[in-house]
Amino acid sequence: MKTYKAKVIAGEDGWLVAEVAGLRAFSGAKAGVVTQGRDLDELGFMIRDAVESLTDQTDFAIQMTVPAAVLVRSRRRALLTKATRTRAA
């Protein structure tokens, strides 16, 4: 199974932005595809959608790298560990 790596940064107005290295939307484009989401769950969905659209693959993994300074919200807040909530807050 292929693993795509996404680097997450804080965008404007609290949005999260991810760049997926190793993909190109069209020939001649810079390396990497950029997408965004309001929270970590939506960002994961958007990354998966971009990879599926560009590669026609459905069996892959996504590895998100989120710097500690980036505030992360999730719809599944209760599932996050206490350590994660402390670091993200």
C-alpha positions in Angstrom: 0.0 0.0 0.0 1.3 3.4 -1.0 1.6 6.1 1.7 1.2 9.8 0.8 2.8 12.4 3.1 0.9 15.6 3.8 2.5 18.6 5.5 -0.1 20.6 7.4 0.2 24.3 8.1 -2.2 26.9 9.6 -4.1 28.8 7.0 -6.1 32.0 7.3 -9.2 32.2 9.5 -8.4 29.0 11.4 -8.4 26.7 8.3 -5.8 24.0 8.0 -3.9 23.7 4.7 -2.0 20.5 3.5 0.5 20.0 0.8 0.8 16.4 -0.5 4.2 15.9 -1.9 4.8 13.6 -4.9 1.6 14.5 -6.7 1.0 16.9 -9.6 -2.4 18.2 -10.8 -1.1 18.6 -14.3 2.2 18.3 -16.2 4.5 21.2 -15.7 3.0 22.0 -12.3 5.1 22.4 -9.2 5.5 19.2 -7.2 2.8 18.9 -4.6 -1.0 19.3 -4.4 -2.5 21.7 -1.9 -5.9 21.4 -0.3 -7.6 22.8 2.8 -10.2 21.9 5.5 -11.9 23.6 8.5 -10.7 20.9 10.8 -8.5 17.8 10.8 -11.4 15.5 9.8 -12.4 17.6 6.8 -8.7 18.0 5.8 -8.2 14.3 5.8 -11.3 13.9 3.6 -10.0 16.5 1.2 -6.6 15.0 1.0 -8.1 11.5 0.3 -10.3 13.1 -2.4 -7.4 14.8 -4.1 -5.3 11.7 -4.1 -8.1 9.5 -5.4 -8.9 12.0 -8.2 -5.3 12.3 -9.4 -4.2 8.7 -9.1 -7.4 6.6 -9.5 -6.2 4.7 -6.4 -8.4 3.8 -3.4 -6.0 1.7 -1.4 -3.5 4.1 0.1 -2.5 5.6 3.5 -2.1 9.3 4.4 0.6 10.4 6.8 -0.1 14.0 8.1 2.7 15.9 9.7 1.2 18.6 11.9 3.7 21.0 13.7 3.0 21.4 17.4 2.3 25.2 16.9 -0.7 24.5 14.7 -4.0 24.5 16.5 -5.9 21.4 15.5 -9.7 21.0 15.8 -11.5 17.7 15.2 -15.1 16.7 15.1 -14.1 13.6 17.1 -12.6 15.7 19.9 -13.6 13.0 22.5 -11.4 10.5 20.7 -8.2 12.6 21.0 -5.9 11.7 23.9 -5.4 14.1 26.8 -1.8 14.7 25.7 -3.0 15.6 22.2 -5.6 18.0 23.5 -3.1 19.6 25.8 -0.5 20.0 23.0 -3.1 21.3 20.5 -4.7 23.8 22.9 
